[in-house]
Amino acid sequence: MIRPSFHSSPAFLARAIDLGEADRRLTFFTRDAGVLVTVGKSAWRSRKRFGGTLQRYVLLDIAWTSLPGRMAVLSSASVNRSFWGIVEDWERVRHADHLLEIASELFPQGGGKPRAFEVLLRGMGSIADGEPPPETARRSEAEFLAIGGWGPDLSGCRKCREKEGRSYRFLASEGGVLCEACPPGGGSPLSLGAVKTWRALQAGKTAARGRLRIPVVIAEELRTVIPGYVEYCLGKQLRSLGKK
């Protein structure tokens, strides 16, 4: 007889779906197992089972058991840290949901994701503490992309290698930026300042990223370009920022 294996990890609840009258299908983004889908027995009906801990915007310590070929079963969950400042404002909620969504979508494979989890944890803290949500989102998106190996080439024009042009165009299909003169046409316009800011977000050390403040004008330039590139890498549209 195969005995179930026991596991534990810090985690954020990403999605919850009811299963029948009492159970819930719970999807977590965890530090030590990546995306984890579990069943929470009696999680919907019984407050005693998990004590009301299974909520979003909360850093949880969870434990679960697993058997080959079966869905993992959540055995315990406790609150490590709450980020209730997020629920005070709708924009904070939208952008926190965005971080949960892109972390789960960009890193769906099993196995430890400590770097991506740290980005998510830091982003949740920044939003809860009052940092402008769009700024936190751009910072986190750039870091997620770099960690996953999708970071674009922002060193200069992909064709002529021009590095100090006044303006560029970002083309997802080219995996980077082109100057105004090089083909193909199209793309999203980006100033040199926006290119340098994105480059700093994805290439700098964590501490440097944390100190970098994004000017309002540049934040507006990057507002659609970086999320659009995330969607290009995923091959589908993100839901969390799709409506106001």
KOLBA-507637 format. One record per atom (N, C-alpha, C): y, z, x; atom name; chain. Coordinates in steps of 0.1 Angstrom, whole numbers, plus 5000, padded with zeros to 4 digits. Each point is the difference from the previous one (the first is absolute). Example, Ala and Ser with C-alpha at 12.3 -4.5 7.8 and 13.67 -1.06 7.14 Angstrom:
BEGIN
REC/4943/5078/5132/N/A
REC/5012/5000/4991/CA/A
REC/5012/5000/5009/C/A
REC/5011/4993/4996/N/A
REC/5011/5000/5009/CA/A
REC/5011/5008/4992/C/A
//
This chain:
BEGIN
REC/4988/5000/5008/N/A
REC/5012/5000/4992/CA/A
REC/5012/5000/5009/C/A
REC/5010/4991/4997/N/A
REC/5012/4999/5007/CA/A
REC/5010/5010/4995/C/A
REC/5005/5008/5009/N/A
REC/5010/5010/4996/CA/A
REC/5014/4994/5002/C/A
REC/5009/5004/4991/N/A
REC/5014/4995/5001/CA/A
REC/5007/5005/5012/C/A
REC/5008/4992/5006/N/A
REC/5008/5004/5011/CA/A
REC/5014/5006/4996/C/A
REC/5005/5009/5007/N/A
REC/5013/5007/4996/CA/A
REC/5011/4995/5009/C/A
REC/5012/4998/4994/N/A
REC/5011/4995/5008/CA/A
REC/5013/5007/4995/C/A
REC/5010/5000/5008/N/A
REC/5013/5005/4996/CA/A
REC/5011/4993/5008/C/A
REC/5012/5000/4994/N/A
REC/5012/4994/5006/CA/A
REC/5012/5003/4993/C/A
REC/5012/5000/5006/N/A
REC/5013/4999/4993/CA/A
REC/5000/4987/4992/C/A
REC/5007/5000/4989/N/A
REC/5001/4988/4992/CA/A
REC/5011/5000/4990/C/A
REC/5004/4988/4996/N/A
REC/5009/4998/4988/CA/A
REC/4993/4993/4989/C/A
REC/5002/5005/4988/N/A
REC/4994/4993/4988/CA/A
REC/5008/4987/4998/C/A
REC/4993/4989/5000/N/A
REC/5007/4987/4998/CA/A
REC/4998/4995/4985/C/A
REC/4988/5002/4994/N/A
REC/4998/4996/4987/CA/A
REC/4990/5009/4993/C/A
REC/5001/5001/4987/N/A
REC/4991/5008/4992/CA/A
REC/4997/4993/4987/C/A
REC/4987/4998/4996/N/A
REC/4996/4993/4988/CA/A
REC/4990/5009/4993/C/A
REC/5001/5001/4987/N/A
REC/4991/5008/4992/CA/A
REC/4986/4994/4999/C/A
REC/4990/5008/5002/N/A
REC/4986/4995/4998/CA/A
REC/4994/5008/4989/C/A
REC/4999/4995/4988/N/A
REC/4995/5007/4989/CA/A
REC/5009/5011/4995/C/A
REC/4995/5011/4995/N/A
REC/5008/5010/4994/CA/A
REC/5004/5011/5010/C/A
REC/4993/5001/5011/N/A
REC/5002/5011/5009/CA/A
REC/5003/4996/5015/C/A
REC/4993/4990/5005/N/A
REC/5001/4996/5014/CA/A
REC/5012/4991/5003/C/A
REC/5003/4999/5013/N/A
REC/5011/4991/5004/CA/A
REC/4995/4993/5012/C/A
REC/5004/4987/5002/N/A
REC/4998/4992/5012/CA/A
REC/5013/5002/5008/C/A
REC/4999/5006/5011/N/A
REC/5011/5003/5009/CA/A
REC/5000/4993/5013/C/A
REC/5011/4993/5002/N/A
REC/5001/4992/5013/CA/A
REC/5010/5007/5009/C/A
REC/4996/5004/5012/N/A
REC/5009/5007/5009/CA/A
REC/5002/4991/5013/C/A
REC/5012/5002/5006/N/A
REC/5002/4995/5013/CA/A
REC/4998/5012/5010/C/A
REC/4990/5000/5008/N/A
REC/4997/5012/5008/CA/A
REC/5003/4997/5015/C/A
REC/5002/5010/5008/N/A
REC/5001/4999/5014/CA/A
REC/4987/4996/5007/C/A
REC/4989/5006/4996/N/A
REC/4988/4999/5007/CA/A
REC/4990/4990/4995/C/A
REC/5003/4995/4988/N/A
REC/4990/4990/4993/CA/A
REC/5007/4988/4995/C/A
REC/5013/4998/5002/N/A
REC/5008/4989/4994/CA/A
REC/5000/5001/4985/C/A
REC/4999/4989/4993/N/A
REC/4999/5000/4985/CA/A
REC/4987/5005/4996/C/A
REC/5000/5010/4991/N/A
REC/4988/5007/4995/CA/A
REC/5000/5000/4985/C/A
REC/4990/4995/4994/N/A
REC/4998/5000/4986/CA/A
REC/4990/5011/4996/C/A
REC/5003/5009/4992/N/A
REC/4991/5011/4996/CA/A
REC/5000/5002/4985/C/A
REC/4990/5007/4995/N/A
REC/5000/5004/4986/CA/A
REC/5003/5015/5000/C/A
REC/5009/5004/4992/N/A
REC/5003/5014/4998/CA/A
REC/4993/5005/4987/C/A
REC/4990/5007/5002/N/A
REC/4992/5005/4988/CA/A
REC/5009/5010/4993/C/A
REC/5001/4998/4987/N/A
REC/5008/5009/4991/CA/A
REC/5014/5001/5004/C/A
REC/5005/4991/5008/N/A
REC/5014/5001/5005/CA/A
REC/5010/4998/4989/C/A
REC/4997/4993/4989/N/A
REC/5009/4998/4989/CA/A
REC/5000/5011/4990/C/A
REC/4989/5005/4997/N/A
REC/4999/5010/4989/CA/A
REC/5002/5014/5005/C/A
REC/4995/5004/5012/N/A
REC/5000/5014/5005/CA/A
REC/5011/5002/5010/C/A
REC/5010/5009/4997/N/A
REC/5010/5004/5009/CA/A
REC/4994/5009/5011/C/A
REC/4989/5007/4997/N/A
REC/4994/5009/5010/CA/A
REC/4994/4992/5011/C/A
REC/4995/4988/4997/N/A
REC/4993/4992/5010/CA/A
REC/5007/4998/5013/C/A
REC/5013/4995/4999/N/A
REC/5008/4998/5011/CA/A
REC/5014/5006/5000/C/A
REC/5002/5009/4989/N/A
REC/5012/5008/5000/CA/A
REC/5013/4992/4998/C/A
REC/4999/4988/4995/N/A
REC/5013/4992/4998/CA/A
REC/5005/4994/5013/C/A
REC/4992/5000/5011/N/A
REC/5005/4995/5013/CA/A
REC/5000/4985/5001/C/A
REC/4993/4993/4991/N/A
REC/4999/4985/5002/CA/A
REC/5012/4993/4995/C/A
REC/5010/5000/5007/N/A
REC/5013/4994/4997/CA/A
REC/5005/4991/5011/C/A
REC/5008/4991/4997/N/A
REC/5007/4991/5010/CA/A
REC/5011/5008/5006/C/A
REC/5004/4995/5012/N/A
REC/5011/5005/5008/CA/A
REC/4997/5015/5005/C/A
REC/4987/5002/5002/N/A
REC/4995/5013/5005/CA/A
REC/4991/4997/5012/C/A
REC/5002/5006/5011/N/A
REC/4990/4999/5011/CA/A
REC/4989/5010/4997/C/A
REC/4988/4994/4999/N/A
REC/4988/5008/4996/CA/A
REC/4991/5001/5012/C/A
REC/4992/5011/4999/N/A
REC/4988/5001/5008/CA/A
REC/4988/4999/4991/C/A
REC/4993/4989/5002/N/A
REC/4989/4998/4991/CA/A
REC/4986/5000/5007/C/A
REC/4990/5002/4992/N/A
REC/4986/5000/5006/CA/A
REC/4991/4992/4990/C/A
REC/4991/4993/5005/N/A
REC/4991/4992/4991/CA/A
REC/4986/4999/5006/C/A
REC/4991/4996/4991/N/A
REC/4986/4997/5005/CA/A
REC/4997/4986/4997/C/A
REC/4991/4994/5008/N/A
REC/4997/4986/4998/CA/A
REC/4985/4997/5003/C/A
REC/4995/4990/4992/N/A
REC/4986/4996/5002/CA/A
REC/5001/4984/5001/C/A
REC/4991/4994/5008/N/A
REC/5000/4986/5002/CA/A
REC/4999/4993/4986/C/A
REC/5009/4990/4998/N/A
REC/4999/4992/4988/CA/A
REC/5006/5007/4987/C/A
REC/5006/5012/5002/N/A
REC/5006/5007/4988/CA/A
REC/5014/5003/5003/C/A
REC/5008/5001/4989/N/A
REC/5014/5004/5001/CA/A
REC/5000/5015/5005/C/A
REC/5010/5002/5010/N/A
REC/5001/5014/5005/CA/A
REC/5004/5009/4988/C/A
REC/4997/5013/5002/N/A
REC/5003/5010/4989/CA/A
REC/5010/5010/5006/C/A
REC/5011/5001/4994/N/A
REC/5010/5010/5005/CA/A
REC/4995/5014/4997/C/A
REC/5000/5008/5010/N/A
REC/4995/5014/4999/CA/A
REC/5011/5010/4999/C/A
REC/5011/4998/5007/N/A
REC/5011/5009/5000/CA/A
REC/5013/4993/5004/C/A
REC/5011/5006/4996/N/A
REC/5014/4995/5003/CA/A
REC/5010/5012/5000/C/A
REC/5008/5001/5010/N/A
REC/5010/5010/5000/CA/A
REC/5013/4995/5006/C/A
REC/5011/5006/4996/N/A
REC/5013/4995/5004/CA/A
REC/5004/5005/5014/C/A
REC/5003/4990/5008/N/A
REC/5005/5003/5014/CA/A
REC/5015/5001/5000/C/A
REC/5006/4990/4993/N/A
REC/5015/4999/5000/CA/A
REC/5004/4992/4988/C/A
REC/5010/5004/4993/N/A
REC/5005/4993/4989/CA/A
REC/5013/4992/5003/C/A
REC/5002/4989/4994/N/A
REC/5013/4992/5002/CA/A
REC/5006/4998/4986/C/A
REC/5003/5011/4994/N/A
REC/5006/4999/4986/CA/A
REC/5014/4995/5000/C/A
REC/5007/4999/5011/N/A
REC/5013/4994/5000/CA/A
REC/4999/4985/4996/C/A
REC/4988/4994/5001/N/A
REC/4999/4986/4996/CA/A
REC/5002/4998/4985/C/A
REC/4995/5010/4992/N/A
REC/5000/4998/4985/CA/A
REC/5013/5002/4994/C/A
REC/5010/5004/5008/N/A
REC/5014/5003/4995/CA/A
REC/5007/4987/4997/C/A
REC/4996/4989/5006/N/A
REC/5007/4987/4998/CA/A
REC/4991/4988/4999/C/A
REC/5003/4991/4991/N/A
REC/4991/4989/4997/CA/A
REC/4998/4991/5012/C/A
REC/5011/4998/5008/N/A
REC/4999/4991/5012/CA/A
REC/4991/5006/5010/C/A
REC/5000/5013/5001/N/A
REC/4991/5007/5010/CA/A
REC/4986/4998/4995/C/A
REC/4997/5001/4987/N/A
REC/4987/4999/4995/CA/A
REC/4995/4985/5003/C/A
REC/5008/4990/4997/N/A
REC/4996/4986/5002/CA/A
REC/4997/4998/5014/C/A
REC/5008/5005/5009/N/A
REC/4997/4997/5014/CA/A
REC/4989/5008/5006/C/A
REC/4998/5012/4995/N/A
REC/4988/5008/5004/CA/A
REC/4987/4993/4995/C/A
REC/5000/4995/4988/N/A
REC/4989/4992/4995/CA/A
REC/4998/4988/5009/C/A
REC/5011/4994/5004/N/A
REC/4999/4988/5009/CA/A
REC/4993/5003/5013/C/A
REC/5003/5011/5006/N/A
REC/4994/5004/5013/CA/A
REC/4985/5002/4997/C/A
REC/4996/5007/4989/N/A
REC/4986/5002/4997/CA/A
REC/4993/4987/4998/C/A
REC/5006/4991/4993/N/A
REC/4994/4987/4998/CA/A
REC/4998/4992/5012/C/A
REC/5010/4999/5009/N/A
REC/4998/4991/5011/CA/A
REC/4991/5006/5011/C/A
REC/5000/5014/5001/N/A
REC/4990/5006/5009/CA/A
REC/4986/4997/4995/C/A
REC/4997/5001/4987/N/A
REC/4987/4998/4995/CA/A
REC/4996/4985/5001/C/A
REC/5010/4991/4998/N/A
REC/4997/4986/5000/CA/A
REC/4999/4994/5014/C/A
REC/5008/5005/5009/N/A
REC/5000/4994/5014/CA/A
REC/4988/5006/5008/C/A
REC/4995/5011/4996/N/A
REC/4989/5007/5008/CA/A
REC/4988/5004/4991/C/A
REC/4994/4990/4993/N/A
REC/4990/5003/4990/CA/A
REC/4986/5003/5007/C/A
REC/4998/4997/5013/N/A
REC/4987/5003/5006/CA/A
REC/4998/5015/5002/C/A
REC/4987/5003/4999/N/A
REC/4997/5014/5003/CA/A
REC/5002/5004/5014/C/A
REC/4999/5013/5003/N/A
REC/5003/5004/5014/CA/A
REC/5013/5007/5001/C/A
REC/5002/5008/5011/N/A
REC/5012/5007/5002/CA/A
REC/5012/4991/5001/C/A
REC/5011/5004/4994/N/A
REC/5013/4993/5001/CA/A
REC/5011/5010/5004/C/A
REC/4999/5007/5011/N/A
REC/5009/5011/5003/CA/A
REC/5015/4995/5002/C/A
REC/5002/4988/5006/N/A
REC/5013/4995/5002/CA/A
REC/5007/4996/4987/C/A
REC/4993/4993/4992/N/A
REC/5005/4996/4987/CA/A
REC/5003/5012/4991/C/A
REC/4991/5010/5001/N/A
REC/5001/5012/4992/CA/A
REC/5013/5007/5004/C/A
REC/5002/5001/5013/N/A
REC/5012/5007/5005/CA/A
REC/5013/4993/4995/C/A
REC/5000/4986/5000/N/A
REC/5011/4993/4994/CA/A
REC/5003/5004/4986/C/A
REC/4989/5000/4992/N/A
REC/5001/5003/4986/CA/A
REC/5005/5014/4998/C/A
REC/4995/5010/5007/N/A
REC/5004/5014/4999/CA/A
REC/5015/5001/5004/C/A
REC/5004/4994/5010/N/A
REC/5014/5000/5005/CA/A
REC/5009/4994/4989/C/A
REC/4996/4989/4994/N/A
REC/5008/4993/4990/CA/A
REC/5001/5008/4988/C/A
REC/4989/5007/4995/N/A
REC/5001/5009/4989/CA/A
REC/5010/5011/5002/C/A
REC/4999/5006/5012/N/A
REC/5010/5011/5003/CA/A
REC/5014/4995/5000/C/A
REC/5003/4988/5006/N/A
REC/5013/4995/5001/CA/A
REC/5006/4997/4986/C/A
REC/4992/4995/4991/N/A
REC/5005/4997/4986/CA/A
REC/5002/5013/4993/C/A
REC/4991/5010/5001/N/A
REC/5002/5013/4993/CA/A
REC/5012/5007/5006/C/A
REC/5003/4998/5013/N/A
REC/5012/5007/5006/CA/A
REC/5013/4993/4998/C/A
REC/5000/4989/4993/N/A
REC/5013/4994/4996/CA/A
REC/5004/4988/5008/C/A
REC/4992/4995/5009/N/A
REC/5003/4987/5007/CA/A
REC/5001/4989/4990/C/A
REC/5009/4991/5001/N/A
REC/5000/4988/4990/CA/A
REC/4986/4994/5000/C/A
REC/4994/4999/4988/N/A
REC/4987/4995/4998/CA/A
REC/4998/4986/5006/C/A
REC/5009/4990/4998/N/A
REC/4998/4987/5006/CA/A
REC/4999/5000/5015/C/A
REC/5008/5009/5006/N/A
REC/5000/5001/5015/CA/A
REC/4987/5005/5005/C/A
REC/4995/5010/4993/N/A
REC/4987/5006/5003/CA/A
REC/4989/4989/4998/C/A
REC/5001/4992/4990/N/A
REC/4990/4990/4997/CA/A
REC/5000/4989/5011/C/A
REC/5011/4996/5004/N/A
REC/5001/4989/5010/CA/A
REC/4994/5006/5013/C/A
REC/5003/5012/5004/N/A
REC/4995/5006/5012/CA/A
REC/4985/5001/5000/C/A
REC/4995/5005/4988/N/A
REC/4985/5001/4999/CA/A
REC/4993/4987/5000/C/A
REC/5006/4990/4992/N/A
REC/4994/4987/5000/CA/A
REC/4998/4994/5014/C/A
REC/5011/5001/5008/N/A
REC/4999/4994/5013/CA/A
REC/4990/5007/5009/C/A
REC/4999/5013/4998/N/A
REC/4990/5008/5008/CA/A
REC/4986/4996/4995/C/A
REC/4998/5000/4987/N/A
REC/4986/4996/4995/CA/A
REC/4996/4986/5005/C/A
REC/5009/4991/5000/N/A
REC/4997/4986/5004/CA/A
REC/4996/5000/5015/C/A
REC/5008/5007/5008/N/A
REC/4997/5001/5014/CA/A
REC/4987/5006/5003/C/A
REC/4997/5011/4993/N/A
REC/4987/5007/5003/CA/A
REC/4988/4991/4996/C/A
REC/5002/4993/4989/N/A
REC/4989/4991/4995/CA/A
REC/4999/4987/5008/C/A
REC/5009/4997/5009/N/A
REC/4999/4988/5007/CA/A
REC/5007/4988/4994/C/A
REC/5008/5003/4989/N/A
REC/5007/4989/4993/CA/A
REC/5014/4999/5004/C/A
REC/5005/5008/5010/N/A
REC/5014/5000/5004/CA/A
REC/5004/4986/5004/C/A
REC/5011/4994/4994/N/A
REC/5004/4987/5004/CA/A
REC/5007/4999/5014/C/A
REC/5000/4988/5006/N/A
REC/5007/4998/5012/CA/A
REC/5015/4999/4998/C/A
REC/5007/5010/5004/N/A
REC/5015/5001/4999/CA/A
REC/5007/5000/5013/C/A
REC/4994/4995/5010/N/A
REC/5006/4999/5013/CA/A
REC/5010/4989/5002/C/A
REC/5000/4991/4991/N/A
REC/5009/4988/5000/CA/A
REC/4994/4989/4992/C/A
REC/5007/4989/5000/N/A
REC/4995/4988/4992/CA/A
REC/4986/4996/5005/C/A
REC/4991/4999/4991/N/A
REC/4986/4997/5003/CA/A
REC/4998/4986/5006/C/A
REC/5010/4991/4999/N/A
REC/4999/4986/5005/CA/A
REC/5008/4999/5013/C/A
REC/5012/5003/5001/N/A
REC/5008/4998/5012/CA/A
REC/5003/5012/5008/C/A
REC/4995/5012/4995/N/A
REC/5001/5013/5006/CA/A
REC/5014/5005/5002/C/A
REC/5010/4994/4992/N/A
REC/5013/5005/5000/CA/A
REC/5000/5015/4996/C/A
REC/5007/5009/5008/N/A
REC/4999/5014/4997/CA/A
REC/5013/5007/4995/C/A
REC/5011/4993/5002/N/A
REC/5013/5006/4996/CA/A
REC/5008/4991/4990/C/A
REC/4993/4993/4992/N/A
REC/5007/4992/4990/CA/A
REC/5007/5010/4990/C/A
REC/5010/4995/4993/N/A
REC/5007/5008/4991/CA/A
REC/4992/5002/4987/C/A
REC/4992/4991/4997/N/A
REC/4992/5001/4987/CA/A
REC/4987/4993/5002/C/A
REC/4990/5005/4992/N/A
REC/4986/4994/5001/CA/A
REC/4995/4998/4985/C/A
REC/4988/4995/4999/N/A
REC/4993/4998/4988/CA/A
REC/4986/5006/5002/C/A
REC/4996/5009/4990/N/A
REC/4987/5005/5001/CA/A
REC/4991/4992/4992/C/A
REC/4989/4995/5006/N/A
REC/4990/4993/4992/CA/A
REC/4986/5007/5002/C/A
REC/4995/5005/4989/N/A
REC/4987/5007/5001/CA/A
REC/4989/4991/5005/C/A
REC/5000/4987/4997/N/A
REC/4990/4991/5005/CA/A
REC/5000/4998/5015/C/A
REC/5012/5002/5006/N/A
REC/5001/4999/5014/CA/A
REC/4998/5013/5007/C/A
REC/4999/5011/4993/N/A
REC/4997/5013/5006/CA/A
REC/5012/5005/5008/C/A
REC/5012/4996/4996/N/A
REC/5012/5004/5008/CA/A
REC/5012/4993/4995/C/A
REC/5010/4999/5009/N/A
REC/5013/4995/4997/CA/A
REC/5002/4986/5008/C/A
REC/5008/4992/4994/N/A
REC/5005/4987/5006/CA/A
REC/5015/5000/5000/C/A
REC/5006/4993/5009/N/A
REC/5014/4998/5001/CA/A
REC/5004/4990/4989/C/A
REC/5013/4997/4998/N/A
REC/5004/4991/4990/CA/A
REC/4997/4986/5003/C/A
REC/4998/4996/5013/N/A
REC/4998/4986/5004/CA/A
REC/4985/4996/5000/C/A
REC/4991/5009/5001/N/A
REC/4986/4996/5002/CA/A
REC/4993/4999/4986/C/A
REC/4991/4989/4999/N/A
REC/4992/4999/4988/CA/A
REC/4989/5009/5000/C/A
REC/4994/5003/4988/N/A
REC/5004/4994/4987/CA/A
REC/5012/5007/4994/C/A
REC/5005/4994/4989/N/A
REC/5011/5006/4993/CA/A
REC/4995/5011/4991/C/A
REC/5010/5006/4993/N/A
REC/4997/5011/4991/CA/A
REC/4999/5013/5006/C/A
REC/4994/5010/4993/N/A
REC/4999/5013/5005/CA/A
REC/5011/5009/4995/C/A
REC/4999/5013/5003/N/A
REC/5010/5010/4996/CA/A
REC/5010/5002/5011/C/A
REC/5013/4999/4997/N/A
REC/5010/5002/5011/CA/A
REC/5000/5014/5005/C/A
REC/5001/5002/5013/N/A
REC/5002/5014/5006/CA/A
REC/5010/4999/5011/C/A
REC/5009/5010/5000/N/A
REC/5009/5000/5011/CA/A
REC/4993/5006/5013/C/A
REC/5007/4998/5011/N/A
REC/4994/5005/5013/CA/A
REC/4998/5015/4999/C/A
REC/5010/5007/4993/N/A
REC/4998/5014/4999/CA/A
REC/4988/5004/4991/C/A
REC/4997/4993/4990/N/A
REC/4988/5003/4992/CA/A
REC/4988/4997/5008/C/A
REC/4999/4990/5008/N/A
REC/4989/4997/5008/CA/A
REC/4997/5011/5010/C/A
REC/5011/5004/5007/N/A
REC/4999/5011/5009/CA/A
REC/4996/5013/4994/C/A
REC/5005/5003/4988/N/A
REC/4996/5012/4993/CA/A
REC/4985/5000/4996/C/A
REC/4995/4989/4995/N/A
REC/4986/4999/4997/CA/A
REC/4992/5001/5012/C/A
REC/5004/4994/5011/N/A
REC/4993/5001/5013/CA/A
REC/4999/5014/5005/C/A
REC/5011/5008/4998/N/A
REC/5000/5014/5005/CA/A
REC/4991/5008/4991/C/A
REC/5000/4997/4987/N/A
REC/4991/5008/4991/CA/A
REC/4985/4999/5003/C/A
REC/4996/4987/5004/N/A
REC/4986/4998/5002/CA/A
REC/4996/5002/5014/C/A
REC/5009/5000/5010/N/A
REC/4996/5001/5014/CA/A
REC/5004/5013/5007/C/A
REC/5009/5007/4994/N/A
REC/5004/5012/5007/CA/A
REC/4991/5012/4998/C/A
REC/5002/5010/5008/N/A
REC/4992/5012/4999/CA/A
REC/5003/5007/4987/C/A
REC/4991/5009/4995/N/A
REC/5002/5006/4987/CA/A
REC/5013/5008/4999/C/A
REC/5003/5007/5011/N/A
REC/5012/5009/5000/CA/A
REC/5012/4991/4999/C/A
REC/5000/4988/5007/N/A
REC/5012/4991/4999/CA/A
REC/5001/4994/4986/C/A
REC/4989/4997/4994/N/A
REC/5001/4995/4986/CA/A
REC/5006/5010/4991/C/A
REC/4997/5013/5002/N/A
REC/5005/5010/4991/CA/A
REC/5015/5002/5001/C/A
REC/5006/4997/5012/N/A
REC/5014/5001/5002/CA/A
REC/5008/4988/4996/C/A
REC/4993/4989/4999/N/A
REC/5007/4987/4997/CA/A
REC/5005/5000/4986/C/A
REC/5013/4999/4998/N/A
REC/5006/4999/4987/CA/A
REC/5003/4985/4997/C/A
REC/4997/4995/4988/N/A
REC/5001/4986/4997/CA/A
REC/5013/4998/4992/C/A
REC/5010/4993/5006/N/A
REC/5012/4997/4992/CA/A
REC/4997/4994/4987/C/A
REC/5009/5002/4990/N/A
REC/4998/4996/4987/CA/A
REC/4999/4985/4999/C/A
REC/5008/4992/5007/N/A
REC/4999/4986/5000/CA/A
REC/4987/4995/5005/C/A
REC/4995/5005/5011/N/A
REC/4987/4996/5005/CA/A
REC/4989/5004/4991/C/A
REC/5001/5012/4994/N/A
REC/4989/5005/4991/CA/A
REC/4999/4990/4988/C/A
REC/5011/4995/4996/N/A
REC/5000/4990/4989/CA/A
REC/4993/4987/5004/C/A
REC/5003/4996/5013/N/A
REC/4993/4988/5005/CA/A
REC/4985/5001/5000/C/A
REC/4996/5012/5004/N/A
REC/4985/5002/5001/CA/A
REC/4993/5004/4987/C/A
REC/5008/5003/4990/N/A
REC/4995/5005/4987/CA/A
REC/4989/4992/4994/C/A
REC/5001/4987/5001/N/A
REC/4990/4991/4994/CA/A
REC/4991/4993/5011/C/A
REC/5006/4999/5012/N/A
REC/4992/4993/5010/CA/A
REC/4988/5007/5005/C/A
REC/5001/5013/5003/N/A
REC/4988/5007/5005/CA/A
REC/4990/5002/4989/C/A
REC/5004/5005/4988/N/A
REC/4990/5001/4989/CA/A
REC/4993/4986/4997/C/A
REC/5008/4990/5001/N/A
REC/4995/4986/4997/CA/A
REC/4989/4997/5011/C/A
REC/5003/5004/5012/N/A
REC/4990/4997/5011/CA/A
REC/4987/5009/4998/C/A
REC/5002/5012/4995/N/A
REC/4988/5008/4997/CA/A
REC/4992/4993/4990/C/A
REC/5006/4995/4989/N/A
REC/4993/4993/4990/CA/A
REC/4993/4987/5006/C/A
REC/5006/4993/5009/N/A
REC/4994/4989/5006/CA/A
REC/4988/5003/5008/C/A
REC/5001/5011/5007/N/A
REC/4988/5005/5008/CA/A
REC/4989/5004/4990/C/A
REC/5003/5006/4989/N/A
REC/4990/5005/4990/CA/A
REC/4994/4988/4992/C/A
REC/5008/4990/4998/N/A
REC/4996/4989/4992/CA/A
REC/5002/5003/4985/C/A
REC/5008/5010/4997/N/A
REC/5002/5003/4986/CA/A
REC/5013/5008/4998/C/A
REC/5005/5001/4988/N/A
REC/5013/5007/4997/CA/A
REC/4998/5015/4999/C/A
REC/5009/5007/5005/N/A
REC/5000/5015/4999/CA/A
REC/5005/5003/4986/C/A
REC/4994/5011/4995/N/A
REC/5004/5005/4986/CA/A
REC/5011/5010/5000/C/A
REC/5001/5008/5010/N/A
REC/5008/5012/4999/CA/A
REC/5015/4998/4999/C/A
REC/5005/4989/5007/N/A
REC/5014/4997/5000/CA/A
REC/5003/4988/4991/C/A
REC/4990/4996/4992/N/A
REC/5002/4988/4992/CA/A
REC/5009/5001/4988/C/A
REC/5003/5012/4996/N/A
REC/5009/5002/4989/CA/A
REC/5009/5012/5001/C/A
REC/5012/4999/4995/N/A
REC/5009/5011/5001/CA/A
REC/4997/5011/4990/C/A
//
